[in-house]
Amino acid sequence: MDDEIPENLFGQQLAEIISEKEIRFAGFVDEKGNLLKSRLREGIIPFESDEEQQKIFRELALRISTRKDFDYSMGAVKYSASRRERLVMMSFPLKNNILLITAEPNINIDRLAYKIIQILGKDWSKFFGK
């Protein structure tokens, strides 16, 4: 199986994901930390500058890569989340890409993760890990 996610899925998935009212941002990042495609909820002003966002994307790619070192013993990461004072940040590894989500701080992380996985559906399981 190919390691690439078809380009047309990016837009379809992002449109459905960003329709969830508690999501602020959704974007696909490649393994080097480059933003491939993203959507920002209308009316949302990012907390970070473009330069800071790029730093976040690079750091995220590095963290995902590092976590793969333990897949042999603990299994692959399905998603990761961190709750901050002003937002929740979640990442979903998808082959050589990462889906990054930011959401309002009061959300239920597991419930939102379940919704995201349902939106990604068969594409998530098809493209998940190696």
Secondary structure, DSSP 8 states (H G I E B T S, - for coil): --SS--HHHHHHHHHHHHTSTTEEEEEEEETTS-EEEEEE-TT---SS-HHHHHHHHHHHHHHHHHHGGGHHHH-----EEEE-SS-EEEEEEETTEEEEEEE-TTS-HHHHHHHHHHHHHHHHHHHS--
